[in-house]
Amino acid sequence: MAAIEAKNLSLFRDGAWAIEDISFSVEIGEFLGIAGPNGGGKSTLIKILAGVLKPDRGEALLFDGARVGYMPQERGENLSFPISAIEVVEMGFLPDKKRVRKEALDALDRLGAADLARKRIGELSGGERQRVFLARAIVGGVQALLLDEPASGIDAKGEELMVAALLEMKKTAAIVCVSHDRSRLKEDADCIISINRRVTSVERLRRV
């Protein structure tokens, strides 16, 4: 059974279709990459899957009872707010009303960011904040993971750790990842769907 499913998703905005009739499904153990040009609807699609936007047609389905991790490209965080990195990660437990320090620290450690735990979010660089918010998305045993440009601003070492963490998570989760870097997706994804408002191509990649 699919953990994440898009059925003919369509959204009309500003007098035009932002996305139209997009369908796919992702099972636990699968990593789906979403590629395409700027303005082609990639972020719109992932927001619909995450429930941030409501489609005009079609439906987005998530496996019943699945914990969902979501990392948007634009978060609008208040950098002056006095919250530490570890507290940001612990927010990933809020749907279950949990705050588990050990698991939050483990998520940061998997991304090479354990040393940032006590720092305030406003003190971090853009790449460091990116790793913190990714840790928030993956914490707590999520089964459906939705990511929008997670490697943005991350250095090469951080990206290496990020990829390792995602591939480990893939064993127990379904992953949908938007990225402008198609070559990166080709190294890690099981399938890449290119969209420009509609699906323009589907590339299935063989994994050993």
NUVEXKOL-494771 format. One record per residue (C-alpha): z, y, x. Coordinates in steps of 0.2 Angstrom, whole numbers, padded with zeros to 4 digits, always signed. Example, Ala and Ser with C-alpha at 12.3 -4.5 7.8 and 13.67 -1.06 7.14 Angstrom:
// residues 2
+0039-0022+0062/+0036-0005+0068/
This chain:
// residues 208
+0000+0000+0000/-0004+0017+0006/+0010+0028+0012/+0000+0044+0010/-0015+0046-0002/-0027+0060-0006/-0037+0058-0022/-0051+0070-0024/-0041+0085-0019/-0048+0101-0023/-0041+0119-0022/-0050+0135-0028/-0046+0151-0020/-0053+0169-0019/-0068+0164-0029/-0073+0148-0019/-0067+0131-0016/-0055+0130-0001/-0057+0111-0001/-0066+0100-0013/-0066+0082-0017/-0057+0076-0002/-0050+0058-0003/-0042+0046+0010/-0027+0035+0012/-0016+0031+0027/-0004+0016+0028/+0011+0014+0038/+0006+0010+0056/-0010+0021+0055/-0013+0038+0063/-0026+0049+0054/-0033+0064+0063/-0040+0079+0053/-0053+0090+0063/-0065+0104+0058/-0069+0122+0060/-0057+0137+0058/-0056+0141+0039/-0063+0124+0034/-0047+0119+0024/-0037+0109+0037/-0021+0118+0034/-0024+0119+0015/-0026+0101+0015/-0010+0097+0024/+0000+0109+0013/-0006+0100-0003/-0001+0084+0005/+0017+0091+0009/+0018+0098-0009/+0018+0116-0003/+0002+0120-0013/-0004+0112-0029/-0022+0107-0031/-0033+0112-0045/-0040+0095-0046/-0035+0078-0039/-0018+0072-0033/-0008+0069-0017/+0002+0053-0018/+0016+0048-0006/+0024+0031-0005/+0038+0031-0018/+0055+0035-0010/+0047+0038+0007/+0056+0051+0018/+0043+0064+0023/+0042+0075+0039/+0032+0090+0038/+0028+0103+0052/+0017+0117+0047/+0007+0128+0059/+0014+0144+0052/+0033+0144+0049/+0038+0162+0048/+0055+0158+0057/+0067+0172+0059/+0070+0173+0078/+0085+0184+0076/+0094+0172+0065/+0109+0165+0075/+0105+0146+0074/+0104+0134+0088/+0090+0122+0091/+0101+0107+0087/+0105+0115+0070/+0087+0117+0066/+0083+0099+0070/+0098+0094+0059/+0089+0103+0044/+0078+0088+0044/+0092+0078+0036/+0094+0090+0021/+0085+0080+0008/+0097+0066+0011/+0112+0078+0013/+0115+0072+0030/+0118+0081+0047/+0118+0068+0060/+0121+0075+0077/+0117+0060+0087/+0100+0057+0079/+0095+0075+0081/+0099+0075+0099/+0089+0059+0101/+0074+0067+0093/+0075+0082+0105/+0077+0070+0119/+0061+0060+0115/+0052+0077+0116/+0060+0082+0133/+0070+0096+0124/+0088+0089+0124/+0093+0104+0136/+0088+0116+0123/+0100+0109+0110/+0113+0123+0112/+0101+0138+0114/+0097+0149+0100/+0080+0147+0092/+0076+0166+0096/+0079+0162+0115/+0066+0149+0116/+0048+0151+0121/+0034+0147+0109/+0031+0130+0116/+0050+0126+0116/+0051+0131+0098/+0036+0120+0094/+0045+0105+0101/+0061+0109+0092/+0052+0110+0075/+0043+0094+0079/+0059+0086+0082/+0065+0092+0065/+0050+0084+0057/+0052+0067+0065/+0071+0065+0063/+0079+0053+0051/+0067+0039+0050/+0052+0047+0041/+0039+0036+0034/+0026+0049+0031/+0023+0062+0044/+0012+0078+0041/+0008+0088+0056/-0002+0104+0058/-0007+0108+0076/+0009+0101+0083/+0003+0103+0101/+0000+0122+0099/+0008+0131+0114/+0016+0115+0122/+0013+0112+0140/+0005+0096+0147/+0021+0087+0150/+0028+0092+0133/+0011+0086+0125/+0013+0069+0134/+0030+0067+0127/+0025+0072+0110/+0011+0059+0110/+0022+0046+0116/+0035+0050+0102/+0021+0050+0089/+0014+0033+0094/+0031+0025+0094/+0034+0033+0076/+0017+0025+0071/+0025+0008+0071/+0036+0013+0055/+0027+0028+0048/+0010+0034+0042/+0004+0050+0052/-0008+0063+0047/-0011+0076+0061/-0022+0092+0060/-0029+0097+0077/-0043+0108+0084/-0043+0097+0099/-0055+0082+0094/-0054+0075+0111/-0035+0073+0110/-0037+0065+0093/-0050+0053+0099/-0037+0047+0112/-0023+0044+0099/-0029+0042+0081/-0035+0027+0072/-0047+0037+0062/-0053+0055+0062/-0059+0064+0046/-0069+0080+0049/-0068+0093+0035/-0077+0109+0031/-0071+0111+0014/-0078+0094+0010/-0077+0078+0021/-0091+0080+0033/-0089+0064+0044/-0077+0049+0046/-0075+0041+0063/-0065+0025+0064/-0059+0021+0081/-0055+0004+0088/-0037+0002+0095/-0032-0013+0106/
